[in-house]
């Protein structure tokens, strides 16, 4: 079973173009299934039945896993068994009838405009010292908020992906799909300042600290972390969480909060929902529509303007 799981993950990577993060989640889920199956004397995919899969999901729920995790696990195994059936490894697909609890859809965390201005002002104050990390962090947050990027898209940027003349950035999103996203003048100023004053300093400092056995530097990466390597997702999480965690509101306090905030502020400003969908790189308009639930300011203004009994 483990061998076929690895073959399936290779298929997701090479043929389906799934991201490293998604493949890692599938690997975790399917290895959990393999361990559960082994405990029930099933060590081959031939022994996978609908009953075994249902027992696995039930055991996961009894372990206290969230509905979203249960739903993801069920989706992972349904995809796996469908692939096994398509490749002839199984005569039929035992996972096609597997159901799971539908995950709740909590409203995303959104930072209001005043709070966002305070966050940026705090970053600008630190950046005024000229400290390279502070200059980089300002550019990171400005670009996240300006372009509503996913954190994986941000850390994957190369210098060549940024067009400083057209104020656009070329990003590679989910499914290796590319899109071009605009950003504003404040983000431009922060990026230019970072490229001129901070990035060379980070690169030269890393060169003096790097040992002969250290990984090769990321020469083309837009944002650098330690040892001249590409800035990592966890580092960005730490920066944003440190700025957002203490602000009022519920929901995750990581970089995705800036993505939610940018989308909501665009809708509040009158942006078309489909334009926001394209900006965010959502395959489905339904995914973008969650932001209409938190964009109450524009709804109230429309009501007051248009309703005869307002």
C-alpha positions as CSV (number, residue, x, y, z in Angstrom):
1,X,0.0,0.0,0.0
2,X,2.8,2.4,0.8
3,X,4.4,1.9,-2.6
4,X,1.1,2.7,-4.4
5,X,0.6,5.7,-2.2
6,X,4.0,7.1,-3.3
7,X,3.1,6.4,-6.9
8,X,-0.1,8.2,-6.5
9,X,1.6,11.2,-4.9
10,X,4.1,11.2,-7.8
11,X,1.1,11.3,-10.2
12,X,-0.4,14.3,-8.3
13,X,3.0,16.1,-8.6
14,X,4.0,15.4,-12.2
15,X,0.7,15.0,-14.0
16,X,-1.8,17.0,-12.0
17,X,0.6,19.7,-11.0
18,X,-0.5,19.8,-7.4
19,X,1.5,22.1,-5.0
20,X,4.1,20.8,-2.6
21,X,1.8,21.8,0.3
22,X,-1.2,19.9,-1.1
23,X,0.8,16.8,-1.8
24,X,2.2,16.9,1.7
25,X,-1.4,17.0,3.1
26,X,-2.4,14.0,0.9
27,X,0.7,12.1,2.0
28,X,-0.2,12.7,5.7
29,X,-3.8,11.5,5.2
30,X,-3.0,8.4,3.2
31,X,-0.2,7.3,5.5
32,X,-2.7,7.6,8.4
33,X,-5.1,5.4,6.3
34,X,-2.3,2.9,5.7
35,X,-1.5,2.7,9.4
36,X,-5.2,2.2,10.3
37,X,-5.5,-0.5,7.6
38,X,-2.4,-2.3,9.0
39,X,-4.0,-2.4,12.4
40,X,-6.9,-4.2,10.8
41,X,-4.7,-6.7,9.0
42,X,-4.9,-4.9,5.7
43,X,-1.5,-4.3,4.1
44,X,-2.5,-4.1,0.5
45,X,-4.8,-1.8,-1.5
46,X,-6.7,-5.0,-2.5
47,X,-8.1,-5.1,1.0
48,X,-9.5,-1.5,1.0
49,X,-13.3,-1.6,1.3
50,X,-16.0,0.9,1.9
51,X,-16.4,-0.5,5.4
52,X,-12.7,0.0,6.2
53,X,-12.8,3.6,5.0
54,X,-15.9,4.4,7.0
55,X,-14.3,2.9,10.1
56,X,-11.3,5.0,9.5
57,X,-13.3,8.2,9.2
58,X,-15.3,7.3,12.3
59,X,-12.2,6.6,14.3
60,X,-10.8,9.9,13.2
61,X,-13.9,11.7,14.4
62,X,-13.7,9.9,17.7
63,X,-10.2,11.1,18.1
64,X,-11.6,14.7,18.1
65,X,-10.5,15.8,14.7
66,X,-12.3,18.9,13.3
67,X,-14.9,18.5,10.6
68,X,-12.6,20.3,8.1
69,X,-9.9,17.7,8.7
70,X,-12.4,14.8,8.4
71,X,-13.7,16.2,5.2
72,X,-10.1,16.6,3.8
73,X,-9.2,13.1,4.8
74,X,-12.3,11.7,3.1
75,X,-11.5,13.7,0.0
76,X,-7.9,12.5,-0.1
77,X,-8.9,8.8,0.1
78,X,-11.7,9.2,-2.5
79,X,-9.2,10.7,-4.9
80,X,-6.7,7.8,-4.1
81,X,-9.2,5.0,-4.6
82,X,-10.5,6.6,-7.8
83,X,-6.9,6.6,-9.1
84,X,-6.5,3.0,-8.1
85,X,-9.6,2.0,-10.0
86,X,-8.6,4.1,-13.1
87,X,-5.2,2.4,-13.2
88,X,-6.6,-1.1,-12.8
89,X,-5.1,-1.6,-9.3
90,X,-8.6,-2.2,-8.0
91,X,-11.6,-3.7,-9.9
92,X,-13.9,-1.0,-8.6
93,X,-13.8,2.2,-6.5
94,X,-14.6,1.6,-2.9
95,X,-14.3,5.2,-2.0
96,X,-17.0,6.6,-4.3
97,X,-19.7,6.2,-1.7
98,X,-17.6,7.5,1.2
99,X,-19.2,10.5,2.8
100,X,-17.8,12.9,5.5
101,X,-19.1,15.7,7.6
102,X,-19.3,18.9,5.7
103,X,-16.8,21.4,7.1
104,X,-18.1,24.6,8.5
105,X,-17.2,27.8,6.7
106,X,-16.2,30.3,9.2
107,X,-16.0,33.9,8.1
108,X,-12.4,35.0,7.4
109,X,-10.6,37.4,9.7
110,X,-10.7,40.9,8.3
111,X,-8.7,43.9,9.5
112,X,-10.5,47.2,9.2
113,X,-8.9,50.1,7.4
114,X,-7.9,52.0,10.5
115,X,-6.2,48.9,11.9
116,X,-4.5,48.2,8.6
117,X,-3.1,51.8,8.5
118,X,-1.8,51.4,12.0
119,X,-0.1,48.1,11.1
120,X,1.6,49.7,8.1
121,X,2.6,52.7,10.1
122,X,4.3,50.5,12.7
123,X,6.2,48.7,9.9
124,X,7.2,52.0,8.3
125,X,8.5,53.3,11.6
126,X,10.7,50.2,12.0
127,X,11.9,50.4,8.4
128,X,12.9,54.1,8.9
129,X,15.9,52.8,10.9
130,X,17.3,51.2,7.7
131,X,17.5,47.8,9.3
132,X,17.4,45.2,6.4
133,X,14.9,42.8,8.0
134,X,12.6,45.7,8.8
135,X,12.7,47.0,5.2
136,X,12.0,43.5,3.9
137,X,9.1,43.0,6.3
138,X,7.5,46.3,5.2
139,X,7.8,45.2,1.5
140,X,6.4,41.8,2.4
141,X,3.3,43.1,4.1
142,X,2.7,45.9,1.6
143,X,2.7,43.4,-1.2
144,X,0.6,40.8,0.6
145,X,-2.0,43.5,1.3
146,X,-1.8,45.3,-2.1
147,X,-2.0,42.2,-4.3
148,X,-3.9,39.7,-2.0
149,X,-1.3,37.0,-2.5
150,X,-1.2,33.6,-0.9
151,X,1.9,33.3,1.3
152,X,3.1,30.5,-0.9
153,X,2.9,32.7,-3.9
154,X,4.7,35.5,-2.2
155,X,7.7,33.4,-1.1
156,X,7.9,31.8,-4.5
157,X,8.5,35.2,-6.3
158,X,11.7,35.8,-8.1
159,X,13.0,39.3,-8.9
160,X,12.1,38.9,-12.5
161,X,8.4,38.3,-11.6
162,X,8.1,41.9,-10.5
163,X,7.5,44.6,-13.1
164,X,8.3,47.9,-11.4
165,X,7.3,49.9,-14.5
166,X,3.8,48.4,-14.9
167,X,3.3,47.8,-11.1
168,X,2.4,44.2,-11.6
169,X,3.7,40.9,-10.3
170,X,3.5,37.5,-12.0
171,X,2.6,34.8,-9.5
172,X,2.2,31.0,-9.8
173,X,-0.9,29.9,-7.9
174,X,-2.6,26.6,-7.2
175,X,-2.3,24.0,-9.9
176,X,0.7,25.9,-11.3
177,X,-1.6,28.5,-12.8
178,X,0.0,31.8,-13.6
179,X,-1.7,35.2,-13.3
180,X,-0.5,38.8,-13.3
181,X,-1.6,40.9,-10.3
182,X,-1.4,44.7,-9.9
183,X,0.0,46.5,-6.8
184,X,-0.1,50.1,-5.7
185,X,2.4,52.9,-5.3
186,X,3.0,52.3,-1.5
187,X,4.0,48.7,-2.3
188,X,6.2,49.9,-5.2
189,X,8.0,52.3,-2.8
190,X,8.5,49.6,-0.2
191,X,9.8,47.0,-2.8
192,X,12.2,49.5,-4.4
193,X,13.5,50.5,-1.0
194,X,14.0,46.9,-0.1
195,X,15.8,46.0,-3.4
196,X,18.1,48.9,-3.1
197,X,19.0,49.0,0.6
198,X,18.0,45.7,2.2
199,X,18.4,42.8,-0.2
200,X,22.0,43.5,-1.0
201,X,22.8,43.7,2.7
202,X,20.9,40.4,3.4
203,X,22.7,38.7,0.6
204,X,26.2,39.9,1.6
205,X,25.6,39.1,5.3
206,X,24.5,35.6,4.3
207,X,27.6,35.1,2.2
208,X,29.9,35.8,5.1
209,X,28.0,33.4,7.4
210,X,27.5,30.5,5.0
211,X,29.6,27.5,5.5
212,X,30.8,25.3,2.7
213,X,28.2,22.7,3.5
214,X,25.3,25.1,3.5
215,X,22.6,25.0,0.8
216,X,23.2,27.0,-2.4
217,X,21.9,30.6,-2.2
218,X,18.6,31.6,-3.8
219,X,20.1,34.2,-6.2
220,X,16.8,34.9,-8.0
221,X,14.5,35.0,-5.0
222,X,12.8,38.3,-4.4
223,X,12.7,38.0,-0.7
224,X,15.6,36.6,1.2
225,X,15.7,35.1,4.6
226,X,18.7,33.7,6.5
227,X,21.8,32.3,4.8
228,X,20.8,33.9,1.5
229,X,18.0,31.4,1.1
230,X,14.5,32.2,-0.1
231,X,12.3,33.6,2.7
232,X,10.2,30.8,4.1
233,X,6.5,30.5,4.8
234,X,7.0,30.2,8.5
235,X,9.1,33.4,8.7
236,X,6.3,35.3,7.0
237,X,3.7,33.8,9.4
238,X,5.8,35.0,12.3
239,X,6.0,38.5,11.0
240,X,2.3,38.8,10.2
241,X,1.1,37.1,13.3
242,X,3.2,39.4,15.4
243,X,1.4,42.4,13.8
244,X,-2.2,41.0,13.7
245,X,-2.6,38.6,16.6
246,X,-3.5,41.4,19.2
247,X,-6.0,43.2,17.0
248,X,-9.7,42.7,17.7
249,X,-11.4,40.0,15.7
250,X,-11.6,36.2,15.2
251,X,-10.1,33.9,12.8
252,X,-6.5,33.0,11.9
253,X,-3.9,35.8,12.4
254,X,-1.5,34.7,9.7
255,X,-0.8,36.0,6.2
256,X,-4.1,34.8,4.9
257,X,-5.8,37.5,7.0
258,X,-4.1,40.1,4.8
259,X,-5.5,38.3,1.7
260,X,-9.0,38.3,3.2
261,X,-8.6,41.9,4.2
262,X,-7.5,43.0,0.7
263,X,-10.4,41.2,-0.9
264,X,-13.0,42.7,1.5
265,X,-11.6,46.2,1.1
266,X,-11.8,45.9,-2.7
267,X,-15.4,44.9,-2.5
268,X,-16.2,47.7,0.0
269,X,-14.6,50.0,-2.5
270,X,-17.0,48.9,-5.3
271,X,-14.8,46.3,-7.1
272,X,-16.6,43.8,-9.3
273,X,-16.8,40.3,-7.7
274,X,-15.4,38.6,-10.9
275,X,-12.5,41.1,-10.9
276,X,-11.7,40.1,-7.3
277,X,-12.0,36.4,-8.3
278,X,-9.4,36.9,-11.0
279,X,-7.1,38.9,-8.6
280,X,-7.3,36.2,-6.0
281,X,-6.8,33.4,-8.5
282,X,-9.9,31.5,-7.5
283,X,-11.1,28.8,-9.9
284,X,-14.7,29.2,-8.7
285,X,-16.7,32.3,-8.1
286,X,-18.3,30.5,-5.2
287,X,-15.0,30.6,-3.3
288,X,-14.8,34.4,-3.8
289,X,-18.4,34.9,-2.7
290,X,-17.4,34.3,1.0
291,X,-16.1,37.8,1.0
292,X,-19.5,39.2,0.3
293,X,-20.6,38.0,3.7
294,X,-18.0,40.2,5.4
295,X,-18.3,43.2,3.1
296,X,-21.2,44.7,5.0
297,X,-20.1,48.3,4.6
298,X,-20.9,48.4,0.9
299,X,-24.2,46.5,1.4
300,X,-25.4,49.1,4.0
301,X,-24.4,52.0,1.7
302,X,-26.3,50.4,-1.2
303,X,-29.3,49.9,0.9
304,X,-29.3,53.5,2.3
305,X,-28.9,54.8,-1.2
306,X,-31.4,52.6,-3.1
307,X,-34.2,51.5,-0.8
308,X,-37.1,53.9,-0.7
309,X,-37.8,53.1,2.9
310,X,-34.2,53.3,4.1
